Amino acid sequence: MASGSARRRIVRILSRPATTPLILAPMATITHAAFRVLVEEFGACDLYVSEMISAEAMIGGTSYEPYYTMSDPDPRRLVFQLVGYTEERIVEAASRLARTEAAGVDLNMGCSAPHIVRKGGGIAWMADPGAATRLVERARKAVGDRSLSVKLRLGATEDPQRLVGFCRTLESAGADFISLHPKTRKQSASRPARWSYVRLLREELAIPVIGNGGVTGEATLRSRLDEAGSGGVMIGRAAARAPWIFAYLRRRLRGDRSEYRVDLASVARRFFTLLEAHQPPDFLATRAARFVSYFTQNLAFGHALGARLGASRSYDRIREELFAYFEEHPEARIHVERG
Ligand SMILES: Cc1cc2nc3c(=O)[nH]c(=O)nc-3n(C[C@H](O)[C@H](O)[C@H](O)COP(=O)(O)O)c2cc1C
């Protein structure tokens, strides 16, 4: 159960930049409770951000809410992310989330998916600093002793002064920390994130600034830290491919260069067991498909398999085909992490 010090604890974790806090990025259909438990079993993730939860759906009373608000593996290191279109609904949903066990609530002001932006959600909040500031002020009050944070992109265009001004107002409105994925609204997943903006915000703000984007392993982690200075690092897709990435990176940061081996078939088996325990039957196929499309990137010849299973709508078929692959190619089970 998150105690009265939930907020302080989160801020404390993020305020030790020298230790490079490692944070799991929010990813819709991926960073649900089952996946977070899998990551935790490998170890070394300092903070988990849930997949985005729709404020509208929450207020409307979805039957899936209990699944979205599971607090595994550790509520003291869990932040629930909210996405929404109106101040009223987001504030109401934030106050509901503050009654769960989780330690904090994060506001999604970075999502650039057109169906969300069109309705005024995600990065659309960055276009209206006044509305974004009011939202943070009210959400801050609504979450009480829980942390309140914001995840951002750069905005519609690159404008350092505007970005700093926007973030300063969020800070004065009560944001406890900010996560920055330094890309503009239209920059695609393959474009490199501009970590110099993470450095800029770290210099200009008093609150912790987490950097996010393009960390795929040790080399990219070290180069992002060089570019942005020390501080928290949030990892998304690399964790979906390799739920052990935090444990692996922590070892490397400590100077431990020993070989890191994983039995992929056992990881997959554990993932499916956790998925069945933490997700409703309706979600199994979509969540398994999404996970497998990243996880099969560990297989030398996994591209076609990943594409096929990623498009599948049958949970049983995804499981069966993946295990059939490991039966046929037993040598592919052992993965040595080199990320
Ligand atoms: C499948 C997927 C789902 C995502 N869902 C969310 C989300 O729910 N909320 C959010 O703020 N960002 C979301 N993102 C963006 C990630 O949190 C992160 O900013 C982005 O992937 C860049 O980090 P990476 O290079 O480490 O993957 C998602 C990204 C992916 C790939």
The ligand as an SDF file (V2000), in Angstrom:
LIG
                    3D

 31 33  0  0  0  0  0  0  0  0999 V2000
    3.5170    0.3600  -28.6340 C   0  0  0  0  0  0  0  0  0  0  0  0
    3.7390    1.7070  -27.9810 C   0  0  0  0  0  0  0  0  0  0  0  0
    2.7750    2.2370  -27.1550 C   0  0  0  0  0  0  0  0  0  0  0  0
    2.9700    3.4920  -26.5600 C   0  0  0  0  0  0  0  0  0  0  0  0
    2.0500    3.9640  -25.6920 N   0  0  0  0  0  0  0  0  0  0  0  0
    2.2730    5.1180  -25.0040 C   0  0  0  0  0  0  0  0  0  0  0  0
    1.3940    5.5410  -23.9700 C   0  0  0  0  0  0  0  0  0  0  0  0
    0.4160    4.8620  -23.6320 O   0  0  0  0  0  0  0  0  0  0  0  0
    1.6880    6.7250  -23.3560 N   0  0  0  0  0  0  0  0  0  0  0  0
    2.7940    7.4830  -23.6740 C   0  0  0  0  0  0  0  0  0  0  0  0
    3.0150    8.5440  -23.0800 O   0  0  0  0  0  0  0  0  0  0  0  0
    3.6540    7.0690  -24.6290 N   0  0  0  0  0  0  0  0  0  0  0  0
    3.4320    5.9070  -25.2680 C   0  0  0  0  0  0  0  0  0  0  0  0
    4.3570    5.4520  -26.1750 N   0  0  0  0  0  0  0  0  0  0  0  0
    5.6210    6.1950  -26.3560 C   0  0  0  0  0  0  0  0  0  0  0  0
    6.7000    5.6280  -25.4050 C   0  0  0  0  0  0  0  0  0  0  0  0
    6.3590    5.8400  -24.0530 O   0  0  0  0  0  0  0  0  0  0  0  0
    8.0570    6.2760  -25.6800 C   0  0  0  0  0  0  0  0  0  0  0  0
    7.9350    7.6590  -25.5000 O   0  0  0  0  0  0  0  0  0  0  0  0
    8.5660    6.0000  -27.0990 C   0  0  0  0  0  0  0  0  0  0  0  0
    8.4020    4.6410  -27.4610 O   0  0  0  0  0  0  0  0  0  0  0  0
   10.0500    6.3720  -27.2160 C   0  0  0  0  0  0  0  0  0  0  0  0
   10.8390    5.6140  -26.3190 O   0  0  0  0  0  0  0  0  0  0  0  0
   11.7100    4.3400  -26.8360 P   0  0  0  0  0  0  0  0  0  0  0  0
   12.5600    4.8430  -27.9580 O   0  0  0  0  0  0  0  0  0  0  0  0
   12.4890    3.9100  -25.6380 O   0  0  0  0  0  0  0  0  0  0  0  0
   10.7260    3.3050  -27.3080 O   0  0  0  0  0  0  0  0  0  0  0  0
    4.1480    4.2170  -26.8030 C   0  0  0  0  0  0  0  0  0  0  0  0
    5.1260    3.6830  -27.6550 C   0  0  0  0  0  0  0  0  0  0  0  0
    4.9260    2.4300  -28.2360 C   0  0  0  0  0  0  0  0  0  0  0  0
    6.0200    1.8640  -29.1150 C   0  0  0  0  0  0  0  0  0  0  0  0
  1  2  1  0
  2  3  1  0
  2 30  2  0
  3  4  2  0
  4  5  1  0
  4 28  1  0
  5  6  2  0
  6  7  1  0
  6 13  1  0
  7  8  2  0
  7  9  1  0
  9 10  1  0
 10 11  2  0
 10 12  1  0
 12 13  2  0
 13 14  1  0
 14 15  1  0
 14 28  1  0
 15 16  1  0
 16 17  1  0
 16 18  1  0
 18 19  1  0
 18 20  1  0
 20 21  1  0
 20 22  1  0
 22 23  1  0
 23 24  1  0
 24 25  2  0
 24 26  1  0
 24 27  1  0
 28 29  2  0
 29 30  1  0
 30 31  1  0
M  END
$$$$
